Amino acid sequence: MPIVLIIAAAASYGLVTPLVKLAVRHDISVDWITFTQYPLPLMAFLVMTVTRRKNRPRPLIPQPGLVLAVGAAGAATSITYYRSLSLLAPGLAVVLLFQFAWMAPLLEWLLYKKQPQWPQIAGILAIVVGTLLAIPLGHGKISPLGVVWGASAGLFYALTLVWSSHFPQGADPWPRALISTAAALTIVSAIYLMGNIVAISKEAWIWGAAVGIFSQGIPLWLLYRNAPLLGASLTAILASAELPVAVAGSALLVGEPIIGVQWLGIALMIGGIVEGSISKPST
Protein backbone atom coordinates (compact mmCIF):
# COMPACT_ATOMS: atom_id res chain seq x y z
CA MET A 1 0.00 0.00 0.00
CA PRO A 2 2.79 2.58 0.67
CA ILE A 3 3.98 2.09 -2.93
CA VAL A 4 0.52 2.86 -4.30
CA LEU A 5 0.18 5.93 -2.07
CA ILE A 6 3.55 7.37 -3.12
CA ILE A 7 2.52 6.89 -6.76
CA ALA A 8 -0.72 8.73 -5.90
CA ALA A 9 1.36 11.57 -4.44
CA ALA A 10 3.42 11.70 -7.62
CA ALA A 11 0.27 11.73 -9.74
CA SER A 12 -0.99 14.66 -7.68
CA TYR A 13 2.26 16.53 -8.32
CA GLY A 14 1.93 15.70 -12.01
CA LEU A 15 -1.35 17.59 -12.27
CA VAL A 16 0.40 20.77 -11.12
CA THR A 17 2.14 21.27 -14.47
CA PRO A 18 -1.03 21.58 -16.60
CA LEU A 19 -2.72 23.66 -13.88
CA VAL A 20 0.16 26.14 -13.86
CA LYS A 21 0.11 26.27 -17.65
CA LEU A 22 -3.63 27.03 -17.58
CA ALA A 23 -3.09 29.71 -14.94
CA VAL A 24 -0.39 31.37 -17.05
CA ARG A 25 -2.77 31.35 -20.02
CA HIS A 26 -5.14 33.35 -17.80
CA ASP A 27 -2.36 35.92 -17.22
CA ILE A 28 -1.55 34.79 -13.68
CA SER A 29 2.07 35.42 -12.73
CA VAL A 30 4.08 32.34 -11.73
CA ASP A 31 5.39 34.42 -8.80
CA TRP A 32 1.86 34.77 -7.46
CA ILE A 33 1.14 31.09 -8.08
CA THR A 34 4.28 30.20 -6.12
CA PHE A 35 3.01 32.17 -3.13
CA THR A 36 -0.75 31.50 -3.27
CA GLN A 37 -0.33 27.71 -3.44
CA TYR A 38 0.55 27.59 0.27
CA PRO A 39 -2.19 29.27 2.43
CA LEU A 40 -5.04 26.80 1.77
CA PRO A 41 -2.98 23.63 2.50
CA LEU A 42 -1.47 25.39 5.52
CA MET A 43 -4.93 26.03 6.99
CA ALA A 44 -6.00 22.45 6.26
CA PHE A 45 -2.89 21.05 7.96
CA LEU A 46 -3.48 23.34 10.95
CA VAL A 47 -7.07 22.14 11.37
CA MET A 48 -6.06 18.48 11.13
CA THR A 49 -3.14 18.95 13.54
CA VAL A 50 -5.30 20.66 16.17
CA THR A 51 -8.23 18.26 15.92
CA ARG A 52 -6.02 15.15 16.08
CA ARG A 53 -3.73 16.48 18.80
CA LYS A 54 -6.25 15.59 21.53
CA ASN A 55 -5.75 11.89 20.82
CA ARG A 56 -1.95 12.05 20.36
CA PRO A 57 0.00 11.90 23.62
CA ARG A 58 3.33 11.58 21.78
CA PRO A 59 5.51 14.63 21.02
CA LEU A 60 3.81 16.89 18.51
CA ILE A 61 6.75 17.19 16.10
CA PRO A 62 9.53 14.59 16.27
CA GLN A 63 12.79 15.84 14.74
CA PRO A 64 11.68 19.49 14.24
CA GLY A 65 14.99 20.41 12.60
CA LEU A 66 14.46 17.78 9.91
CA VAL A 67 10.90 19.01 9.35
CA LEU A 68 12.13 22.58 8.83
CA ALA A 69 14.85 21.34 6.47
CA VAL A 70 12.25 19.54 4.36
CA GLY A 71 10.14 22.71 4.23
CA ALA A 72 13.13 24.80 3.18
CA ALA A 73 14.11 22.28 0.50
CA GLY A 74 10.54 22.24 -0.83
CA ALA A 75 10.46 26.04 -1.06
CA ALA A 76 13.87 26.06 -2.76
CA THR A 77 12.58 23.51 -5.29
CA SER A 78 9.68 25.78 -6.27
CA ILE A 79 11.83 28.91 -6.45
CA THR A 80 14.65 27.41 -8.52
CA TYR A 81 12.34 25.47 -10.82
CA TYR A 82 10.20 28.49 -11.68
CA ARG A 83 13.33 30.56 -12.30
CA SER A 84 14.66 27.88 -14.64
CA LEU A 85 11.35 27.97 -16.52
CA SER A 86 11.84 31.71 -17.09
CA LEU A 87 15.24 31.15 -18.73
CA LEU A 88 14.95 27.76 -20.49
CA ALA A 89 12.60 25.91 -22.78
CA PRO A 90 10.04 24.18 -20.52
CA GLY A 91 11.11 20.72 -21.69
CA LEU A 92 14.74 21.27 -20.73
CA ALA A 93 13.72 22.68 -17.34
CA VAL A 94 11.63 19.56 -16.64
CA VAL A 95 14.47 17.26 -17.69
CA LEU A 96 16.85 19.03 -15.30
CA LEU A 97 14.30 18.81 -12.47
CA PHE A 98 13.88 15.08 -13.04
CA GLN A 99 17.54 14.43 -12.39
CA PHE A 100 16.28 13.88 -8.84
CA ALA A 101 15.69 10.28 -9.96
CA TRP A 102 19.43 9.55 -9.63
CA MET A 103 20.36 12.38 -7.28
CA ALA A 104 18.16 11.07 -4.44
CA PRO A 105 19.68 7.55 -4.36
CA LEU A 106 23.16 9.08 -4.60
CA LEU A 107 22.47 11.44 -1.69
CA GLU A 108 21.00 8.56 0.31
CA TRP A 109 24.21 6.62 -0.29
CA LEU A 110 26.51 9.54 0.55
CA LEU A 111 24.63 10.87 3.58
CA TYR A 112 23.19 7.69 5.10
CA LYS A 113 25.37 4.90 3.63
CA LYS A 114 22.37 3.15 2.06
CA GLN A 115 23.36 1.79 -1.34
CA PRO A 116 20.55 1.34 -3.91
CA GLN A 117 19.76 -2.22 -4.96
CA TRP A 118 20.37 -3.41 -8.52
CA PRO A 119 16.68 -3.40 -9.54
CA GLN A 120 16.52 0.20 -8.34
CA ILE A 121 19.62 1.15 -10.36
CA ALA A 122 18.11 -0.42 -13.49
CA GLY A 123 14.85 1.39 -12.84
CA ILE A 124 16.64 4.72 -12.38
CA LEU A 125 18.49 4.31 -15.70
CA ALA A 126 15.22 3.56 -17.51
CA ILE A 127 13.56 6.58 -15.89
CA VAL A 128 16.40 8.94 -16.89
CA VAL A 129 16.32 7.75 -20.52
CA GLY A 130 12.52 7.83 -20.55
CA THR A 131 12.55 11.40 -19.26
CA LEU A 132 14.75 12.53 -22.15
CA LEU A 133 12.34 10.93 -24.63
CA ALA A 134 9.08 11.97 -22.95
CA ILE A 135 9.84 15.71 -22.88
CA PRO A 136 10.69 17.71 -26.01
CA LEU A 137 13.76 19.79 -25.14
CA GLY A 138 12.98 22.61 -27.55
CA HIS A 139 15.47 24.68 -29.47
CA GLY A 140 17.32 27.94 -29.12
CA LYS A 141 20.18 29.28 -27.07
CA ILE A 142 20.64 27.64 -23.67
CA SER A 143 21.14 29.92 -20.69
CA PRO A 144 23.91 28.68 -18.37
CA LEU A 145 22.17 30.35 -15.42
CA GLY A 146 18.93 28.60 -16.36
CA VAL A 147 20.75 25.26 -16.37
CA VAL A 148 22.10 26.04 -12.89
CA TRP A 149 18.62 26.87 -11.63
CA GLY A 150 17.14 23.72 -13.20
CA ALA A 151 19.83 21.42 -11.83
CA SER A 152 19.44 23.08 -8.42
CA ALA A 153 15.71 22.34 -8.53
CA GLY A 154 16.49 18.66 -9.10
CA LEU A 155 18.94 18.69 -6.19
CA PHE A 156 16.53 20.39 -3.79
CA TYR A 157 13.71 18.02 -4.74
CA ALA A 158 16.07 15.08 -4.20
CA LEU A 159 16.87 16.43 -0.72
CA THR A 160 13.14 16.77 -0.02
CA LEU A 161 12.60 13.10 -0.87
CA VAL A 162 15.66 11.88 1.03
CA TRP A 163 14.91 13.81 4.21
CA SER A 164 11.20 12.93 4.07
CA SER A 165 12.13 9.25 4.02
CA HIS A 166 13.97 9.71 7.33
CA PHE A 167 11.00 10.88 9.35
CA PRO A 168 10.13 8.50 12.20
CA GLN A 169 7.88 5.67 11.06
CA GLY A 170 4.38 5.90 12.47
CA ALA A 171 4.65 9.56 13.51
CA ASP A 172 1.64 11.73 12.76
CA PRO A 173 2.22 13.36 9.32
CA TRP A 174 -0.14 16.30 9.91
CA PRO A 175 2.08 18.42 12.21
CA ARG A 176 5.09 17.70 10.00
CA ALA A 177 3.14 18.89 6.96
CA LEU A 178 2.01 21.96 8.92
CA ILE A 179 5.49 23.04 10.01
CA SER A 180 7.22 22.30 6.70
CA THR A 181 4.52 24.19 4.77
CA ALA A 182 4.77 27.14 7.16
CA ALA A 183 8.55 27.19 6.68
CA ALA A 184 8.17 27.06 2.90
CA LEU A 185 5.57 29.86 2.94
CA THR A 186 7.86 32.03 5.05
CA ILE A 187 10.77 31.61 2.63
CA VAL A 188 8.65 32.16 -0.48
CA SER A 189 7.01 35.22 1.10
CA ALA A 190 10.39 36.80 1.80
CA ILE A 191 11.41 36.38 -1.84
CA TYR A 192 8.22 37.00 -3.80
CA LEU A 193 5.72 38.84 -1.65
CA MET A 194 7.67 41.67 0.01
CA GLY A 195 4.54 42.98 1.74
CA ASN A 196 2.64 43.53 -1.51
CA ILE A 197 -0.15 41.06 -0.76
CA VAL A 198 -2.88 43.50 -1.82
CA ALA A 199 -1.58 43.33 -5.40
CA ILE A 200 -2.61 39.67 -5.74
CA SER A 201 -5.81 39.37 -7.74
CA LYS A 202 -8.80 37.24 -6.81
CA GLU A 203 -8.11 35.02 -9.82
CA ALA A 204 -4.54 34.42 -8.63
CA TRP A 205 -5.81 33.28 -5.22
CA ILE A 206 -8.24 30.87 -6.90
CA TRP A 207 -5.62 29.39 -9.22
CA GLY A 208 -3.09 29.26 -6.40
CA ALA A 209 -5.52 27.37 -4.18
CA ALA A 210 -6.18 24.86 -6.97
CA VAL A 211 -2.45 24.37 -7.53
CA GLY A 212 -1.87 24.11 -3.76
CA ILE A 213 -4.29 21.22 -3.36
CA PHE A 214 -2.25 19.11 -5.78
CA SER A 215 1.23 20.50 -5.05
CA GLN A 216 1.03 20.62 -1.24
CA GLY A 217 -2.21 19.35 0.30
CA ILE A 218 -2.51 15.84 -1.13
CA PRO A 219 1.12 14.87 -1.85
CA LEU A 220 2.74 16.13 1.36
CA TRP A 221 0.48 14.06 3.61
CA LEU A 222 0.99 10.97 1.44
CA LEU A 223 4.76 11.53 1.20
CA TYR A 224 5.34 12.18 4.89
CA ARG A 225 3.25 9.18 5.87
CA ASN A 226 4.72 6.63 3.46
CA ALA A 227 8.26 7.68 2.44
CA PRO A 228 9.75 6.53 5.79
CA LEU A 229 8.41 3.04 5.06
CA LEU A 230 10.11 2.80 1.64
CA GLY A 231 13.43 4.64 1.79
CA ALA A 232 14.75 7.41 -0.44
CA SER A 233 15.75 5.34 -3.49
CA LEU A 234 12.41 3.63 -3.94
CA THR A 235 10.53 6.86 -3.11
CA ALA A 236 12.45 8.72 -5.85
CA ILE A 237 11.69 5.98 -8.37
CA LEU A 238 7.99 6.05 -7.55
CA ALA A 239 7.95 9.87 -7.57
CA SER A 240 8.95 9.72 -11.24
CA ALA A 241 5.33 8.77 -11.99
CA GLU A 242 4.78 12.54 -11.86
CA LEU A 243 6.09 13.03 -15.41
CA PRO A 244 3.74 10.66 -17.29
CA VAL A 245 0.81 12.24 -15.45
CA ALA A 246 2.10 15.74 -16.30
CA VAL A 247 2.44 14.86 -20.00
CA ALA A 248 -1.00 13.22 -20.14
CA GLY A 249 -2.58 16.05 -18.14
CA SER A 250 -1.06 18.66 -20.43
CA ALA A 251 -2.51 16.82 -23.42
CA LEU A 252 -5.99 16.52 -21.92
CA LEU A 253 -6.29 19.87 -20.14
CA VAL A 254 -4.05 22.17 -22.18
CA GLY A 255 -4.27 20.47 -25.57
CA GLU A 256 -0.55 19.83 -26.02
CA PRO A 257 0.07 17.03 -28.55
CA ILE A 258 1.96 13.86 -27.61
CA ILE A 259 4.20 12.46 -30.34
CA GLY A 260 5.28 8.83 -30.72
CA VAL A 261 8.71 9.16 -29.11
CA GLN A 262 7.07 10.65 -26.01
CA TRP A 263 4.90 7.55 -25.64
CA LEU A 264 8.09 5.49 -25.84
CA GLY A 265 9.62 7.61 -23.08
CA ILE A 266 6.53 7.25 -20.91
CA ALA A 267 6.57 3.48 -21.42
CA LEU A 268 10.25 3.37 -20.42
CA MET A 269 9.53 5.39 -17.30
CA ILE A 270 6.64 3.15 -16.29
CA GLY A 271 8.84 0.11 -16.89
CA GLY A 272 11.56 1.70 -14.75
CA ILE A 273 9.08 2.36 -11.95
CA VAL A 274 7.90 -1.26 -12.05
CA GLU A 275 11.47 -2.57 -12.15
CA GLY A 276 12.56 -0.36 -9.25
CA SER A 277 9.52 -1.37 -7.21
CA ILE A 278 10.58 -5.02 -7.28
CA SER A 279 13.31 -4.30 -4.72
CA LYS A 280 12.69 -4.43 -1.01
CA PRO A 281 12.17 -1.07 0.76
CA SER A 282 15.44 0.22 2.25
CA THR A 283 14.24 1.26 5.67
N, C-alpha and C positions, 0 to 999 in steps of 0.2 A: 504493500500500500504506500509506503513512503516514496517509492519510485514513481508511482502514478501521480502522487500529489506534487512532486517536484516538476514533473512534466506539465501538470496543470498550471503551476506557477510560471513556468517558461512560456506556456501558451498565453497566459495573461499578459506577460511582458510583450509578447509578439504583437498583440493587438494595439500596443502603444504607437508603433510606427505608423500605421494607417490613420490612427486618430490624430496624431500630430500633423500629418500631411493634410488632412481635412481641415484642421484648425488653421494652418498656414494659408490654405486656399480661401479661408474666411477672413484673411488679413489679421490674424492673431499673432503677435510677436512670440517667437520661441522663448524669449526672455521671460515674458509673462506666463507662458505655459510652464516653464521650469519652476517658477515660484508658486503658481496657483494650484499645482498638482498636490501640494502637501497639506493644506489646512483641513480638507474633508477627511482624509485618512487619519490625520492626527486627532481630530475630534472623535472619530470612531474608535480608535485605539484607547483614547482616554476613557470613554464610556465603558468599554469592555474591561479595562484594567480596574476601574473603580468598582464595577458591579461584581467582578469575580474575586476581588481582593478579600471580601468577607469570608470566603471559604478557602483561603490560601494562607495557612499559618507560616509557610516557608518565607525566606527573605524575598522581598519584592523583586529585586533585580540582581541576580547572581552575576558576578563579573561585570560591574558597571563600566569599567574602562574598556573592555572588549566591545560592549554595546555601543559606546560612544565612537569607538574606532570604526565600527561597521557603518554607523550613521554618517561619519565624515567621509568614508570611502564611497558610500552611495551618492552623497552630494557631489563629490569630486568626479564621479562617473558621469553624472548628468551635465555638469559644467563643461568638462573637457570634451564630451561627445558632441554637445551642441555647438561648441566652438569649432570642432573639426568639421561639422556639417556646413558651417559658414565659409570654410576655406577650401573644401574638397568636394568632388563629386559625391553624392550620397552613397553610391555603391562602394567606393573606396573607403569612406568613413565607416561603413558597416563592417567591411572586411577587417579593418584595423581593430574595431571594437571586439570582433569575434575571435581575436587572438587569445582571448581569455581561455579558450578551450584547452590550449597547451600551457598557458601561463599559470593557471590555477594548480594543475598537478605539479608543475615545477616548483612553485612557491611552497606547496605542501611538502614537497621533498626537502627543499632547502631549509624551511623554517621549523618543520615538525618531524623530519626524518622518516616520512611515510612515502615509500616508493610506489608509484602506480603499477598495477598488475598488467601483464601482457595484453589481455583482452581490452583493457582501458587504453593502452598505448595504441593498439590497432584502431580502436574506435576514434581516438583523438585525431589520428592521421586521416581517417576517412572524413571526419567532420571538417578539418582544415581544407582539404581538397574540395569537398562539397560546397563549402562556403565560397571559395573562389569561383566555382561554376554557377552557383545559385544567384549571385549578385553581379549585375553588369557594372564594371568598374568605371565606365564613362571615359571621356577623352579630355584633352586639354592639358595645360600646364599644371604640374603638381606643386602645391605649396609645401615646402619643408616644415614650416610651422604647423600647418594643418596635419601633416603626418605625425608630428610630435604630439599634438593634441589627441589624435585618434588612437595612437599607440598607448598614450597615457590613460585614455578611457578604458581600453582593454585591460591594462594593469590594475586600475582601481576597481574594475568590476571583478577581476580575479581575486583581489584582496577581499572584496565583499563576500564572495562565495567561500573562500578559505576560512575567514574569521567566523562567518556564520556557522560553518560546520563544526566549530569548536565551542559552541555554546553547550552548557550542561544538558545532557539528555533528560527529557521529562520536565524541564523547567517551563513555566508558563510563558508562551511566546508573546502574549499581549503587552506586558510592561516593556519587554525588550523592543517590540515594534514601536511602542510609544516613545521611548527615550531616543532610539536611533532616528526616528522620523523628526522629533523635535530638534535633534542635533543637526540633521540635514537641512531643515527649514531655517535654522539660525544661520548656517553658513551661506545658503543660497540667498537669504535676505540681505546679508551683509554685502554680497557681490552685485545682486541684480536690483534690489528694491530701493535701498538708500532713502527710505522714508517717503517715497513717492507712491504710496499705496492708492491714493485717490485717483491716480492716473489710469488704473486698471479698469477696463470696461466690464460691463455686465457679461458680455459675450465671452471675454477672456476667463472670467470666473467659472462660467458654465463649462467651457471646453477644458479648463484646467481641472475641474472636479471630475469630469469624465475620464481624462487621462489619469488622474490620481487613483481612481478606483482600480485601474488595471496595472498601473506602474508601482503603486505603493500598497493599497488596501488589501487586495487579494494575494499578490505574490509574497509580500513580506511575512504575513502570518504563515503561509504554507512553507516558505523557506526556513524561517526560524524554528518551526516545529519539526521539520523533517530532515534538514541538512545535517544536524548532528548525528542522525542515525545512519547516514550514508557515507560521510567523508567528503573531502573537497574534490577529489578526482572524479568520482562518480557523479557528484552534484554538478560539476562543470559540464560533464558529458550530457547529462539530462537537460541542463539549462540551454544547450544548443538547440533544443526543440523550438526555441523562440524564433529562429530565422525562418523555418518553413511556414510557421504561422504568420509571420510578418509579410512574407512574400505572397501567401494566399490571401491574407487580409487586404493587402494593397491592391490585389487584382479584383477582389470582390467589392471593396468599399470605395476605392479610389479609381478603379478602372485601368490600372497599369497592366500591360500585357505580360504574359509569361511565355518565354521562348523555350524551345526544346532542351537546350543545354542547361537551363535553369531547373527543369524537371529532373535532369540527370543529377545535378548538384543536390537537389532536395532528397532524391532517392539515396544518394551516397550518405548524406547526413543522417537520414533515418536509419540506414544500415549501420552507421557508426554508433548511433545511440543504442541500437539493439545489441551490437557487439560489446560495447562498453558496459552495458547493463548485466551481461552474463557474469561478470566478476562479482566477488563477494564484497559487501560494503567494508571500507577501511575505517572502522571506528576505533 
